[in-house]
Amino acid sequence: MRFYLDSNVFIYADLNQEDIGDRARSLLREVQDGKQPASTSALTFD
C-alpha cells in the first residue's frame, strides 16, 4: 500500500512535540529508509 502524505504530516513532524509529532517523524523516517512507499504533491509545499 502506498500512502499519500499531505501537509499535516510534515507540519506535525516539524512543530509538534507530542505523540502525533513522534508518529509523523517515524512515518517520514520509514519513507526515507524505503520501508514505506509514499508520495506527495508539489502543492503540499506551496
Phi and psi in degrees as GROMACS dihedral restraints (atoms count N, CA, C in turn):
[ dihedral_restraints ]
;  ai    aj    ak    al  type     phi  dphi    fc
    3     4     5     6     1  -104.1    20    10
    4     5     6     7     1   133.1    20    10
    6     7     8     9     1   -94.8    20    10
    7     8     9    10     1   146.2    20    10
    9    10    11    12     1   -98.9    20    10
   10    11    12    13     1   124.8    20    10
   12    13    14    15     1   -98.4    20    10
   13    14    15    16     1   112.8    20    10
   15    16    17    18     1   -90.2    20    10
   16    17    18    19     1   178.8    20    10
   18    19    20    21     1   -61.3    20    10
   19    20    21    22     1   -29.3    20    10
   21    22    23    24     1   -59.6    20    10
   22    23    24    25     1   -36.9    20    10
   24    25    26    27     1   -60.9    20    10
   25    26    27    28     1   -44.5    20    10
   27    28    29    30     1   -71.2    20    10
   28    29    30    31     1   -37.0    20    10
   30    31    32    33     1   -65.9    20    10
   31    32    33    34     1   -47.8    20    10
   33    34    35    36     1   -61.8    20    10
   34    35    36    37     1   -42.2    20    10
   36    37    38    39     1   -62.2    20    10
   37    38    39    40     1   -35.1    20    10
   39    40    41    42     1   -85.3    20    10
   40    41    42    43     1   -39.2    20    10
   42    43    44    45     1  -109.9    20    10
   43    44    45    46     1   -18.3    20    10
   45    46    47    48     1  -100.2    20    10
   46    47    48    49     1   126.0    20    10
   48    49    50    51     1   -99.3    20    10
   49    50    51    52     1     4.4    20    10
   51    52    53    54     1   -92.6    20    10
   52    53    54    55     1  -169.3    20    10
   54    55    56    57     1   -57.0    20    10
   55    56    57    58     1   -41.6    20    10
   57    58    59    60     1   -65.3    20    10
   58    59    60    61     1   -34.0    20    10
   60    61    62    63     1   -67.0    20    10
   61    62    63    64     1   -41.0    20    10
   63    64    65    66     1   -61.8    20    10
   64    65    66    67     1   -42.0    20    10
   66    67    68    69     1   -66.5    20    10
   67    68    69    70     1   -39.1    20    10
   69    70    71    72     1   -65.2    20    10
   70    71    72    73     1   -44.2    20    10
   72    73    74    75     1   -63.0    20    10
   73    74    75    76     1   -39.6    20    10
   75    76    77    78     1   -63.4    20    10
   76    77    78    79     1   -43.6    20    10
   78    79    80    81     1   -62.2    20    10
   79    80    81    82     1   -44.2    20    10
   81    82    83    84     1   -64.3    20    10
   82    83    84    85     1   -35.4    20    10
   84    85    86    87     1   -64.6    20    10
   85    86    87    88     1   -43.0    20    10
   87    88    89    90     1   -62.8    20    10
   88    89    90    91     1   -39.7    20    10
   90    91    92    93     1   -64.7    20    10
   91    92    93    94     1   -46.5    20    10
   93    94    95    96     1   -62.0    20    10
   94    95    96    97     1   -37.5    20    10
   96    97    98    99     1   -79.7    20    10
   97    98    99   100     1    -3.2    20    10
   99   100   101   102     1    81.9    20    10
  100   101   102   103     1     9.9    20    10
  102   103   104   105     1   -82.6    20    10
  103   104   105   106     1   -24.0    20    10
  105   106   107   108     1  -132.2    20    10
  106   107   108   109     1   115.4    20    10
  108   109   110   111     1   -71.9    20    10
  109   110   111   112     1   137.2    20    10
  111   112   113   114     1  -156.2    20    10
  112   113   114   115     1   162.4    20    10
  114   115   116   117     1  -144.8    20    10
  115   116   117   118     1   165.8    20    10
  117   118   119   120     1  -147.5    20    10
  118   119   120   121     1  -172.5    20    10
  120   121   122   123     1  -125.1    20    10
  121   122   123   124     1   153.2    20    10
  123   124   125   126     1   -60.1    20    10
  124   125   126   127     1   -28.0    20    10
  126   127   128   129     1   -66.4    20    10
  127   128   129   130     1   -21.8    20    10
  129   130   131   132     1   -60.2    20    10
  130   131   132   133     1   -33.5    20    10
  132   133   134   135     1  -103.1    20    10
  133   134   135   136     1     1.5    20    10
